[in-house]
């Protein structure tokens, strides 16, 4: 059974459209730049991610620390359009953004996942239009360049296809219990050792 979708326009920290948004406009403020940003050329990457059967999965973003608030706004379900650069991004209620530190696909990335269960409902990303998947990645690239977050020579847009194993692994990062399981594993790994060792330190 498909989940219900909210209608209206999206939002977040970037500038909102007063004509389409019920709440006051808010202006985007780029995230604080890390000192290691820019090292080794540090080309920013937008990856248009497809499933092994060529259906759209979503998008991955490498090196997008300075644009993270913009990426998060694209999956904000406040029902407000997002304005960034000269672009306007429609509010799709079936998009979810996550920070992924490690995965079988890529590490240290922001990921936007398309929820297939909501396909066909109002205000959902058009999965049936294959061209829309790539076009959305290109539109995000135009926005960050127009907003002067990155220069045109600092960013590339590429395509990638997930294996079934990679897709399953990425999906787990969007599971409600993922963080709980991850934290439990971490705490188990750093638990105190036997007293004969702990007493030495």
C-alpha positions in Angstrom: 0.0 0.0 0.0 1.5 3.4 -1.0 2.2 5.9 1.7 0.2 9.1 1.5 2.1 12.1 0.1 1.8 15.7 1.3 0.9 18.4 -1.1 2.2 21.9 -1.4 5.8 23.2 -1.8 9.3 22.2 0.1 11.7 24.2 2.2 14.8 24.4 4.3 17.5 27.0 4.8 17.7 28.2 1.2 15.5 31.1 0.0 11.8 30.2 -0.2 9.2 31.5 -2.6 6.8 33.8 -0.7 4.1 33.2 -3.3 4.2 29.4 -2.7 5.3 29.2 0.9 3.1 29.7 3.9 6.0 30.6 6.2 8.3 33.6 5.9 11.2 33.5 3.5 14.5 32.4 4.8 17.9 32.9 3.2 20.5 30.2 2.6 23.8 30.5 4.4 26.6 28.3 3.2 28.0 25.9 5.8 31.4 26.7 7.4 34.1 25.6 5.1 36.5 22.9 6.5 40.2 23.6 6.2 40.8 20.4 4.3 38.2 21.3 1.7 40.0 21.9 -1.6 42.9 19.6 -1.0 44.0 17.2 -3.8 41.8 19.3 -6.2 38.8 18.1 -4.2 36.4 17.8 -7.1 32.8 17.8 -5.9 30.8 14.9 -7.3 27.1 14.5 -8.0 26.3 10.9 -8.7 23.0 10.0 -10.4 22.4 6.6 -8.8 20.4 3.9 -10.5 19.4 0.4 -9.3 20.8 -2.7 -11.0 17.6 -2.8 -13.1 18.3 0.8 -14.4 15.4 2.3 -12.4 16.2 5.5 -10.4 17.5 5.1 -6.9 18.5 8.7 -6.0 21.6 10.8 -5.9 24.9 10.8 -4.0 27.0 13.9 -3.2 30.7 13.8 -2.4 32.5 16.9 -1.0 29.2 18.8 -0.5 29.8 19.9 3.1 29.3 23.5 2.2 26.0 22.7 0.5 24.6 20.3 3.0 21.7 22.6 4.2 20.6 22.9 0.6 20.6 19.2 0.1 18.6 18.7 3.3 16.1 21.3 2.2 15.3 19.2 -0.9 13.7 16.5 1.3 12.1 18.8 3.8 8.4 18.1 4.0 7.2 21.6 5.0 5.5 22.0 1.6 7.6 24.9 0.3 9.6 25.3 -2.9 13.3 25.7 -2.5 15.1 28.5 -4.3 18.9 28.2 -4.9 20.9 30.2 -7.4 18.5 31.0 -10.2 16.7 27.6 -9.8 13.5 26.6 -8.2 13.1 23.1 -6.8 9.7 21.6 -6.5 8.7 20.0 -3.2 8.9 16.2 -3.6 7.7 14.5 -0.5 9.2 11.1 -1.4 12.8 12.3 -1.1 14.9 11.7 2.1 18.4 13.0 2.7 21.0 11.2 4.9 24.7 11.5 5.8 26.4 8.3 5.0 29.9 7.9 6.5 30.6 4.4 5.2 28.9 2.2 2.7 29.6 -0.5 0.2 28.9 2.0 -2.6 30.9 5.2 -1.5 32.1 6.7 1.8 31.6 10.2 3.3 28.7 11.2 1.1 25.3 12.9 1.4 22.6 10.8 -0.2 19.1 11.6 -1.4 16.9 8.5 -1.7 13.7 8.2 -3.7 11.0 6.3 -1.8 9.5 4.0 -4.4 6.5 3.1 -2.2 5.2 6.6 -2.8 5.6 6.6 -6.6 2.6 7.9 -8.4 1.2 9.8 -5.5 0.7 13.6 -5.6 3.8 15.7 -5.0 6.3 12.8 -5.6 9.4 12.7 -7.7 8.4 11.4 -11.2 10.0 8.0 -11.2 8.4 7.0 -14.5 10.2 9.7 -16.4 13.8 8.4 -16.7 15.1 11.7 -18.0 13.9 13.5 -14.9 16.4 11.5 -12.7 19.4 12.9 -14.6 17.9 16.3 -15.1 17.4 16.7 -11.3 21.1 16.0 -10.7 22.1 18.6 -13.4 19.7 21.1 -11.8 21.3 20.7 -8.4 24.7 21.3 -10.1 23.4 24.5 -11.7 22.1 25.7 -8.4 25.3 25.3 -6.4 27.3 27.0 -9.2 24.9 29.9 -9.6 24.9 30.4 -5.8 28.8 30.5 -5.9 29.1 27.6 -3.5 31.3 25.8 -6.0 32.9 26.9 -9.3 32.0 25.1 -12.5 35.5 23.7 -12.6 35.1 22.2 -9.1 32.1 19.9 -9.8 31.3 16.9 -12.0 28.1 15.0 -12.6 28.4 11.3 -13.2 26.2 8.2 -13.3 26.5 5.0 -11.4 24.6 1.8 -11.1 24.3 0.0 -7.8 24.7 -3.8 -7.4 22.0 -5.5 -5.5 24.3 -5.8 -2.5 25.2 -2.1 -2.6 21.5 -1.1 -2.9 20.6 -3.2 0.1 23.4 -1.7 2.1 22.4 1.9 1.2 18.8 1.2 2.0 19.8 0.1 5.5 21.1 3.6 6.2 17.5 4.8 5.8 16.0 2.3 8.2 14.7 3.7 11.5 16.7 1.2 13.5 20.0 1.7 11.6 21.5 4.3 14.0 20.5 2.2 17.0 22.2 -0.9 15.6 25.3 1.1 14.6 25.6 2.7 18.0 25.2 -0.7 19.7 28.0 -2.2 17.6 30.2 0.8 18.3 29.7 0.7 22.1 30.4 -3.0 22.1 33.7 -2.3 20.2 34.9 0.3 22.8 33.6 -1.4 25.9 36.0 -1.6 28.9 38.4 -4.6 28.9 39.1 -6.9 31.8 40.2 -5.1 35.0 43.8 -6.4 34.7 44.1 -4.4 31.6 42.0 -1.4 32.5 43.9 -1.0 35.8 47.1 -0.5 33.9 45.7 2.6 32.1 
